[in-house]
Amino acid sequence: MAAGERKNQPLSPPTTIVQPTTPTKRVLITTLLAGVIGGGAGLVSKHRKAYPNIPTIYATNFAIVAGCYCGAREFVRITRRSAHDDVLNSTIGGLFSGALLGRLQGGPYGALRYSVIFAAMGTASNYAGHKAKEMLENYRNKDSIKLPEWFPVQILDEEALAKKKAREQKIFAERSFGRLNKEET
């Protein structure tokens, strides 16, 4: 092959979004991420002035909750021998982790409330995360974005862009001519 020649080679397919492979990494990364988010939430909290260590408290609480939930979800996934994107794992893991943390925080009634809340929120976030992952992968596989007709911002093709430039030049010329007339009088 000469220096200026190129073969027409097909482009490699886009890579999929890679997630951690081991349960330990999935729990650890999620727990650390939740701790960082909790610390950020503590930094913008209105109670920060009264309690200077509130970011640390928020980070710790977020990390504990995320670690407990993700650990329970991974335990259920391994026990059921299912895929890590199974929504039922999130529901059962949410029930168990919510019951445990609720029992520590609010007694028997707290265990029931927390387990229902954790199961609902965990399942919803897991489902939304998987749908968002699918949408991102579909977006990455498209060549261009097609916006709906009603959307106020449109991507112009060559012809529409040329018409727009001509219209802008006409308007600019009219405004410039109007300024010249005002200055002469």
C-alpha positions, 0 to 999 in steps of 0.5 A: 500500500502506497503512502497516500492510499487507504483501504476502505475498511469498515469501522469497528463497532462501538464499544459497549458501556463496561461495568465492573465484573466482580461483585466486590468491585460493584459494591465497592465502587458504588459505595465510594461513589455514594460517599462522594455524593453524600459529601457533596450533599453535605457541602451544600447543606444549609446545616453546614454552618451550625455543624461543620462536620456535616459533609462527613456525616452525610458521606458516611450515611450515604456510604453505609446505605449504599454499601448495605443495599449493594451488598444485599443485592449482590448476595441475592444475585449470587444466591439466585444465580441470576444476571446482575441486571435482573430487577428482582435482585434489586427488589429482594436486596432492597427488602433485606437491606431496608429491613436491617437498617430500618430495624437499627434505626426505628424498631420493628415498624421502622424495619417494615417502612424502610424495607418497602422504601428501599425495595421501591427506590432500589428497583426504580433506580436499577430499572432507570439505570438499565434503561438509561444504559440502553439509551446511551448505547443506542445514542452512541450507535447513531450517526446523527441526532434527529430532533422532533419537528416541534423542537425550537433548535433545529440542525440546518442542512446546506440549503436551509443554512444558505437561505438563513445566511442570505436572509441575515445579510439582507437584514444586515444591509437594511440596518446598515443602510438605515444607519447611514440615512440617519447619520446624513440627516 
